[in-house]
């Protein structure tokens, strides 16, 4: 694990952040509350990001992307999540999980281009779902069910990571008709098309894109993108809760002075600021290591854990600072809190992540 830290942003990364702030102010923020309340899929936001070319941020130039790396991608996700975590998690799914998994797979190059151009929406099923793919002749039989798949309700296809009965990793592409999606009324990410996924009985063997070492590589790069990208979304959610809470605490009077000057509230604000800043340092550090091509699996998982905890804390304390208003939708804090709690259990969940992290740093070996 590297101990070097460098957090200054390049001129290009500052420009990406400014572009996203304008997109958020003009497009994502005004529609975020209604989309969440109505569980309305934010597909137009995803199309807008594709038109800006931003779905190609973490994808290499050789594969048709911008090749700007994980730090630039994290900056983008953080900015979007401040307004609408549903849009951010959709961007992570398309550009970070699906697109990164498909990089370098010759047979999937056209599909990769369609995903980063916003022409097709892909759902992602990771290895944590435990799907088993048994081969029989020219067909596959998939066992298992996915309880929550982001974008599943609107997905044109799935990128699915499974294992053979013998334990070999497989990367599959499932098209319409090869899976069924049942909309889920999830706690958070309500506007991201969450759905439960079940599979058709007989799937053509051609659904397997790669297997063995190539599938191992796809799993590894998608996992890394998921950890760092998930951390960035948590940072954006935490930041929004902090800004909302600070604004409310400065305006709300109690015992003759603003809430922000009451020690109990001031201490809450200090803790959520401190937690967010520490998590941001870890997240940017992991992203820089990834961009430098260094092994940073442990740093990425630690960043995800720290950022998730910061987001949940900021949402929890934010609701308490707002008092009864914290539970009302128009104050937004409860929406960010629900998104933070949902992010916390996506993909692996904190306990499983700690198990993986323990193995990575040697505490369980």
N, C-alpha and C positions, 0 to 999 in steps of 0.2 A: 504494500500500500504506500503510495507516494504521499509525502507530507508537504509538498510545495503548493503554494496558493498564489493565484494571480487573478484578480477579479475585474480588471479594467476591460471595458468593451471597445471593440474596434469601431471605426466610423461606419462600416457596413452594418454591424450589429445595432448601433444606435439608430441607423436608418430603418432597419427592420422593426425595431421597437416603436419608432414614430409612426411608421405605416400601420402597424397593428393598433396603435392607440386611436388613430383616425378611423380605422375600420370598426373598432369597438364603439366609439362615440356615435358614429353615423348609422351603423347597422346592427351590431349585436346587442348593445345595451338597451336601446329603445324597445326591443321585442322580447327581452329575456324574461321578464316577469310573466307576461301573458303566455309565452310559450311553455313555461314551467307549469302554470296553473292549468292550462288546457292540454298539457302533454302533447303539444304540437311539435312535430319533428322539425328541427331547424335546418332543413336541407338547403334553404336559400343562403344561409350563412356559410355552409360548406361550399356551395357553388361560388360564392363571393371570394372565399379563400383560394379556390382553384383558379379563378380568373386572375387573381393577383400572383399566381404562380407559387403560392406559399405551401401547397401540399407537397412540393418537391424539395422543401428546405433541407431535410436530413438525407435525401437520396443523392447518391454520387452523380456527377456529371456524365460519367460513362453510361449510367443507367437512365439518363434523361432527366435527372433532377438538377437542383441548384448546387448541390455539393457544399453547403454551408455548415454542415455539422450539427452536433447535438447541442452546443451552447446556443447557437442562433435559434434552433428549434425550441429549446427550453424558454428562451426569452419570449418567443411568439406565444407559446402555450400559456405562460404566466400572464401575459397581457390579456389574452382572450378570456382566461378563467376568472379574471377580476370581474368581468361582466356576466359571462355565461359559461359555466363549467360544462354544460351539455355540448356546446359548440367545441370547447377545448378537447373534451374526451373523444368527440368524433374525429377531430383533426389528429389526435394521437393514434386512434385506431387505424385511420386511413394511411397517414404518412409515416407513422412511427412503427406500428406493428405489422400491418399488411405489406406496405411498400418495402420496408427494410427487409422483411422475411423473403420477399421475392427477388431482391437484388442478386444479380449474378446467375439467375436461373434462366437459361436461354429460352426454354419453352414458355416462360412466363413474361417475357420482355414486353409483348404487346399488352398484356393485362396490366402490368406495372404502369405502362404509359397511360392507360385508360383510368387507372385509379388516381394518379397524381394530376391528371387533367380534369378530374371530377366527373368523368363520363360514366363511371360505375361506382356504386357504393358497396363496400366489402365489409362483412362482419369478420371478427377474428375469434378463433377458439384456440386457446393455448393448451399446453400439456397438462396444466393443473386440472383440467376438466376430466382427465383420465379416460379419454375415448380410445377404444380398442378397435382396430381395423383388421378383420380376418379376410384373407384372400382365398377365393375358391374359383379356380379357373380364371376367367376374365372378369370376375365380379368381386366386389368388396361387400362385406357386411359390417356395419358400424354398430357397436354396442355402447350404450351410455346416452346421457342427455345433458344438455347445457342449460343450467338454471337461469343464467343471465348473460346475454350477449349484447353488447352495445352495438347499435345500428342494425341489430338482427331483424327488427320489424320491417325495415325498408331495404334490406340488403339484396343486391342483385346476385351475390355469390358469397361464399364463405371461404376464408383461408383457415384451414384446420390442421392442427398438429395432433397426431395420433401415434399410437404404438401398435406394432404387430403383436400377435400373441407371444412371440419369441422375445419381445422387448426392443425390437429395432424401431427407431424413430422414423416417422413418415410425415411428409408435408403434402396435404391434399387441397385441391380446389373443388368445391361443390357448387354447382350451378342451380338455378331455380328448378324445382321439381325433385331435387335430390335431398332437400331438407324442408322442414316446415317450421314456421316461426309463430309463436303465440305471444302477443303483446303482454308485457309485465308492467304492473303498476308499482314500480320500484320507489324506494324512499327518495333517492336522488337521481340526477341525470334524467329527469322525466322527459325532457325534450330531445333525447339522444336515441330514440327508437329502441329502448331496452326490450328484449324478448327472450323467451325460452325457446330452445332449438331441439327438435327431434329429427331423426334421419329416416330417409326412405330405406326400404328393405334391401334392395339390390342396386348397387352403385357401380358403374363401369370402372374397371381397374385403371383406366386412363386418368381417373381423378387424381392419382398419385403423381405429384409433380417431381419430387425427389425423395430419396430415402438414404438411410445410413449417414455417412459423414456430411453430405450436403444438407440433409435435414437437420443434423446436429448444429451446423453453422447457422441455418435459418432460425432455429429455436434460440440460439445464443444471442444473435443480433437483435431479434425481436424482444427478447427478455430484457436486454440492456436498455433498449429504447423505451420499453414500458416502465422500467424503474425510474429512469431519469425524467422521462416525460410525465409520469405520474407525480413525481416530486414537484415538477414545475407547475402542474395544475393545482396541487395543494398549496403552493406558495401564492398563486394568484387568488385563490379562495381565501386564504388567511389575510392577505393584504386588503382585500375588499372588506372583510369583517373589521379589520383594524381601522380603516378609514371611516366606515360607517359608525363604529363605536366612538371614535374620537370626536367626530362631528356632533354626535348626539350628546356626548358627555360635556362638550363645551357649551352647548346651547341649553341643556336642561338644568334648571336651578333646583337646589335642595338645601334647606337650612341657610338660605341667604347667599349661597355661592354656587358656582357651576359644579356639576358632578365630577368633572375632571380634576377639581381641586380637593375632592374628598379623598382621604387616604385610601379607603377600601377600593374605590374605583381607580384611583391612580396606580395602585399596586397591580390591579388586574391589567391595566393598559401596559405597564412596564413588562409584565410577564409575557404578554402576547407579542409585543415588539421584540423582546429578547429571543423568544422561541422562534419567531419568523426569521430574524436575522441570522441566527445560527443555522437554521435549515437552508437558507439561501446560500450561505457559504459552502455548505456541504454539497448542495445541488450543482452549483456552478463549478465547483472543484471536480466533481465526478464527470460533468459534461466536458470539461477541458481535457481530462485524462482520456476520455473516449475519443475526442477529436485528435488527440496525439497518438492514438493507436495503442495505448497502454492497457494492460489488464486492470479493469476497474469494477469488476463485479461486486466486490465488497463495498466499495465507495458508493456505488449506485444504490445498493440496497439500504445502506445506512442513510443516504440522502432521502430515499423514499420514506423510510420509517420516520425520520426526523420531521420531514415536511408534512406527512399525514398527521402526526401528533400536534404540530404547530397549527394546522388548519382546524382540527377538531377543538383544540384549546381556544383558538380565536373565535370560533363559532359559539362554543359553550359560554365563554366569558362575555362575548358580545350580546348574547341573549340576556344574560343576567344584568349587564349594564343598561340595556334597553328596558328592563323590567317587563311589564305586561306587553308593551309594544313589541318586544322581541319575538313574540309568538305570532305576530300578524304579518301577512305576506307583503304589505306595502313597504315595510322597513327592510326587506331583503335578507336580513341576517339569518332568519330561519331557513331560507333557501340555500344559502351558502353552507350552513351547518349540515343540512341534509346531504348536500353533495359531498361534503368532506367525509361524513360517516360512510357513504356509499363507496367512495374511493378507497377508504380504509380496508374494505373487505373484497374489493375487486382483485381478480387474477390469483392472488395467493392468500391474502389476509396476513395480518401482522405476525401471528404466531408461526405460521409456516415460513414466512420470510425470515424470522429470527432463527428458525432451524437451519435454513439454507445459509444464512449469514454465519451462523456458528460453524458450520462445516467449512465454509470458505476461509474463515480466519483461523481455523484449527482448534477451536474450543471443544468441538465434539469429536475430534479424531484422536 
